[in-house]
Every structure is written in structure tokens, then in C-alpha cells.
Amino acid sequence: MSFAYWMVLAAALLPYLTVFLAKQAGGIDNRAPRRSLEALTGWRKRADWAQRNHFEAFPLFAVAVIVAELHQTSQGRLDLLAGIYVAFRVVYTAMYLADWASLRTLVWLLSFATAIWIFVLGA
């Protein structure tokens, strides 16, 4: 399996990591976890928001990697870009937790552009 596919798995796990961080506050009612998450504050609230954004961003990245693989794009370039994408998403999460909104937006844009670039490689 290619490194790019492993990066798809890593990107798929990011939302679960961030929601795990959010739930470390305790007091999460497992019967109504979404309501409990809405009541969080501070960095734990931002961890929940990061989780939601990871779920939103994942499909484009996963499809882009699959399209690039199916069209036999340069594996080295694809692997590099997939790694860069996941690195951007990890940095994005750290910036979300730190409440660095402007830089976070820049990193989000870079990750989005990287996913588009991967897709275009396969086109």
C-alpha cells in the first residue's frame, strides 16, 4: 500500500483524535454527547470544532488521492503531497487549539490547495 493511502488513514483518524481531546473535560453525557460537546468552552470547544472541520475536509482529500492513484500519477509526488496535506491538518489542529484564528485560516487554505493539487495531478 502506498504512503499516500496511509495518509488517507491518518487524515481519517484526525477527527477522532480531536474529539478525544475535547471529551477529556469530563462531564460528557454519553446519552447526549453532542449537547455535552456544545457546552464545552475554551480549547476543548475548539477541539470539537476542529473535529467537525476534519470530517468536512476529509472527503476531498480521500477522493483526490484515489483519483491520483487510479490515474497512476507520479507516486513520489503524490506521497509527498499527501504527507504535506496531513502535516498541514496537524498544524491546523494545533492552531485551532491555540486559538490562532488568522494563521489557522492560512493553514486551512494551504491544506485545501494541497488537496486540489493532488486532484489535479490525477486529472
N, C-alpha and C positions, 0 to 999 in steps of 0.2 A: 504494500500500500504506500502511496506517495506521501511525502511530508505535507503537501497541500491538504490531503484528506485528513491527516492527523490534526491540522489546523482547523478544519471544519469541526472536528470533535471538540477541540479546545474552545472554539467560539460557541459551540452549543452548550458547553458547561459553564461559561461565564455567568449567565443569568442565575444559575443555581448557587454559584459562589456568592454573588452579591446579595441574594435574598437570604442566604445563610447568615451573612454578616448583619443584615437588617434584623433578623429574628433573634440575634444574641441579646437584645434588650430584655428579653423575658416578657412575661405577661401576654404572650401571643395566644389568643383563643383559637385552638385548632378547629373549633366548630364554625368560626367566622374569621379565618385568617386575613382576608382582605380588609375587613373592618379594622382588625387589630393593626395591620400594617398602615392603614390610613391615619391611625392615632399616633404613630411614631413621630419623633422630632429629631432635628439635628442631622448628624451624619448617617444615622440609621434610616431616616426618612429618605435621604439622598441615595442610600444603598438600594432601597426599594425602587426608587425612580430609575436608577442605573439598570437594575434588573429588567425593568419594563423596556428600556431602550435597547438592551441587548437582545431581547426577544424580537423587537421590531427590526433590528438591523440584521439579524441572522439570516433570514431567507435570501436576501440579495447576495450576500457573501457565499452561501452554500450553493446557490444556483450558478453563480459566476464561476466558482471552482469546478463544478460539474461540467458546465459548458466548455470551459477551457480544457479540461481533461478529455472530453469527448472529441474535441477538435484537435487533439494532440499538439497543444501549444508547447513551446519550449518548457520542459519540466523544470529546469533550473530557475528560469524566470518566474514561472508560476509558484514554485515553492518559496522563492524569495518574497514575492508579493503577498502570498498567503501568510507568511511569518510576519511581515510588516503589518498587515491588517490586524492580526491578533495582538501584536505589540501595541499598536495604536489603541485598541479596545481596552487593553490592560491599563495603559496610561490614562485613557478616558475615565475609567472607573476610579482610579486614584484621584484624578482631578475632580470628579463628581463628589467623592467622599470629603475632599478637602475644601469643597465649595469655591473652586476657582472657575467660575462660570465662563468667563471670556476665553480662557485658554482651553477649557473643556470643549467649547464650541469649535474652536480651531482644530482640535484633535479629532472631534467627531467628523468634521468636514474632510480631513485628511483620510480618515478610515473609509468614509463614503467614497471618496475619489479613488482610493485603492481598490475597493470592490468593483467600481465601474471599470477601472483599468483592467482588472482581471477578466471581467466580462468581455470587454472589447478585444483582448488578446485572443479570446476564443471565437470571436465573430468572424 
